Amino acid sequence: MNEIKRLERMVKWQGLGLIVLLISVAFLWVDRFSHHVIITQGIVIVDEEGKDRILIGAPIPTSKDRIRDDLKKVEAAYADWFPPEAKFMENFEKEVDNQAFGMLILDEHGYDKLALGDHVPDPFFGKRIGPSSGIVVNDSTGTERTGYGLIEMKDRYRVSLGFDRSDGYEGMILGLDDKEGAQISIQSSDFEENLRLGQNLKTNAFEILYENKKDSITLTFPNN
């Protein structure tokens, strides 16, 4: 009889132990998968030297190493690129939006190299025509060289793929504008000449337009 009671107690405790084990496994399982979602406002990833290299956030965090987050570094990096009458630093502080909602990659010197987000930062020398959701790629001086984005303007949207020269100004653009239609535009490096290929939405005809400061020539291909 005592042996039977001992066995009953053993089975009882083993059953309780199994229940506790199953509950623990269930909690561990839930806990494991709950950590796949990280809820935070910003993340800074550093390199092996401790320098900030990737900024992620909504908006991205301020960085001790990012040039555009330090006015003294901005002045040292860019001010002598512009004549005094351009008032570069004043324009940078008041007009240029350096923020981004998304991800920004910095190079080892703190220059912006690649931005992805909604929106992306303005070029360091001036404001965009509207907030741009997309991607921007810069060279080693932090100058924008190409970008793809959806630009929100006051009364319409524009999808644009731009290719920029070393001075940051656009050399060629492929764009689709809600009001102006699809266009390919090539700008000369001295801003004296411009060539555009596109569709005139008023006539539905395709056009090639060449213009300089004195003259312009338009070739029209009627839509039959």
C-alpha positions in Angstrom: 0.0 0.0 0.0 2.8 2.4 0.9 4.5 1.7 -2.4 1.3 2.5 -4.3 0.9 5.8 -2.5 4.6 6.6 -3.2 4.0 5.9 -6.8 0.9 8.1 -6.9 2.8 11.0 -5.3 5.6 10.5 -7.8 3.2 10.6 -10.8 1.5 13.7 -9.3 4.8 15.6 -8.9 6.0 14.5 -12.4 2.7 15.8 -13.8 3.1 19.1 -12.1 6.7 19.3 -13.3 5.6 18.6 -16.8 3.0 21.3 -16.7 5.6 23.8 -15.3 8.1 22.7 -18.1 5.4 23.2 -20.8 4.5 26.7 -19.4 8.2 27.7 -19.3 8.7 26.5 -22.9 5.7 28.5 -24.0 6.9 31.7 -22.3 10.4 31.2 -23.9 8.8 30.6 -27.3 6.7 33.8 -27.1 9.6 35.7 -25.6 11.9 34.6 -28.4 9.6 35.8 -31.2 8.6 39.0 -29.4 12.2 40.2 -29.7 12.0 40.1 -33.5 10.3 43.5 -33.2 12.5 46.4 -31.9 10.5 49.4 -30.9 12.7 52.5 -30.7 13.1 56.0 -32.1 16.7 55.8 -33.3 19.7 53.5 -33.8 23.3 54.5 -34.3 25.7 51.9 -35.7 29.4 52.5 -35.2 32.5 51.1 -36.9 35.4 49.4 -35.2 36.9 52.8 -34.3 33.7 53.9 -32.6 32.7 56.4 -35.3 29.1 56.8 -36.2 28.5 55.2 -39.6 24.8 54.4 -39.9 22.0 56.5 -38.5 18.5 55.0 -38.4 15.4 56.7 -37.0 12.3 58.8 -37.3 14.0 61.2 -37.5 17.6 60.0 -37.7 19.6 60.6 -34.5 21.9 63.6 -34.2 25.5 62.4 -34.6 28.7 63.6 -33.0 30.6 62.6 -36.2 28.3 63.8 -38.9 29.6 67.0 -40.5 26.2 68.4 -41.2 25.3 68.2 -37.5 28.1 70.6 -36.5 28.1 74.2 -37.9 31.8 74.6 -37.4 32.5 71.4 -39.4 30.1 72.6 -42.1 31.9 76.0 -42.4 35.3 74.3 -42.6 34.1 71.8 -45.2 32.1 74.1 -47.5 32.2 77.8 -46.8 35.2 78.5 -49.1 33.3 76.9 -52.0 31.1 80.0 -52.2 31.7 83.7 -52.5 30.8 85.8 -49.5 27.7 87.3 -51.2 26.2 83.8 -51.4 25.8 83.8 -47.6 26.3 80.1 -47.6 26.3 79.6 -43.8 23.2 81.8 -43.3 21.4 79.8 -46.0 22.5 76.5 -44.5 21.2 77.3 -41.1 17.9 78.8 -42.2 16.9 77.0 -45.4 18.6 73.6 -45.6 16.8 70.6 -44.0 19.4 68.2 -42.8 17.0 65.7 -41.3 15.7 62.4 -42.7 13.1 59.9 -41.7 14.8 56.6 -42.6 18.5 55.7 -42.8 21.7 57.7 -43.4 25.1 56.2 -44.1 28.2 58.3 -43.3 31.7 57.8 -44.5 34.7 57.6 -42.2 35.1 61.4 -42.2 31.5 62.2 -41.4 30.2 63.1 -44.8 26.7 62.0 -45.8 27.2 59.2 -48.4 23.8 57.6 -48.8 20.3 58.5 -47.6 17.1 56.4 -47.9 13.9 57.7 -46.5 10.7 59.8 -46.4 12.0 62.4 -46.6 15.7 62.6 -47.4 18.0 65.6 -46.5 18.3 68.6 -48.8 21.6 69.1 -50.7 24.0 71.0 -48.4 23.9 74.1 -50.5 20.1 74.7 -50.9 16.6 73.6 -50.4 14.8 71.1 -52.7 11.7 72.2 -54.7 9.7 69.9 -52.3 10.1 67.0 -49.8 11.5 64.0 -51.6 10.8 60.3 -50.6 13.5 58.1 -52.1 17.3 57.6 -52.2 20.2 59.9 -52.5 23.9 59.0 -53.2 26.7 61.4 -52.5 30.4 61.5 -53.4 33.3 61.8 -50.9 32.6 65.5 -50.3 29.0 64.9 -49.4 27.9 66.4 -52.7 24.8 64.8 -54.2 25.6 63.0 -57.4 22.5 61.0 -58.1 19.1 60.3 -56.6 15.7 58.8 -57.3 12.6 60.1 -55.6 9.0 61.1 -55.5 8.9 64.9 -54.9 5.8 66.4 -53.3 5.3 69.9 -54.8 2.6 72.4 -53.9 0.0 71.3 -56.5 1.4 68.0 -57.9 4.0 65.2 -57.7 7.1 64.6 -59.7 9.0 61.4 -60.0 12.6 62.1 -60.8 15.9 60.3 -61.5 18.7 62.9 -61.4 22.4 62.7 -62.4 24.5 65.6 -60.9 27.9 67.0 -61.7 30.7 67.4 -59.2 29.4 70.9 -58.3 26.1 69.3 -57.2 24.0 70.9 -59.9 21.9 68.6 -62.2 23.4 67.5 -65.5 20.6 65.2 -66.6 17.1 64.5 -65.3 14.6 61.8 -66.2 11.3 63.0 -64.8 7.6 62.5 -64.9 5.5 65.4 -63.7 1.8 65.3 -63.1 1.4 68.6 -65.0 4.3 68.7 -67.3 4.4 65.1 -68.4 7.5 62.9 -69.1 10.8 64.6 -69.9 14.5 64.0 -70.3 16.5 67.2 -69.7 20.2 67.7 -70.3 21.9 70.9 -68.9 25.3 72.2 -70.0 27.9 72.6 -67.4 28.0 76.4 -67.9 24.1 76.6 -67.7 24.2 78.3 -71.1 22.4 75.5 -73.0 19.6 73.1 -72.3 18.2 70.2 -74.3 14.8 68.6 -73.5 12.9 65.7 -74.9 9.3 65.2 -73.8 5.6 65.3 -74.5 3.5 68.4 -74.6 0.4 67.5 -72.6 -1.6 70.3 -74.2 -1.1 68.9 -77.7 0.0 65.3 -76.9 2.8 65.8 -79.4 6.4 64.8 -78.7 8.9 67.7 -78.7 12.6 68.2 -78.7 13.6 71.6 -77.4 17.1 73.2 -77.6 17.6 76.5 -76.0 20.4 78.9 -74.9 20.3 82.4 -73.5 19.7 83.9 -77.0 17.7 81.4 -79.0 15.6 78.3 -78.9 14.6 75.7 -81.4 11.7 73.3 -81.1 11.1 70.2 -83.2 7.5 68.9 -82.9 6.3 65.4 -83.8 2.5 65.6 -84.2 0.4 62.9 -82.7 -1.5 61.3 -85.5 
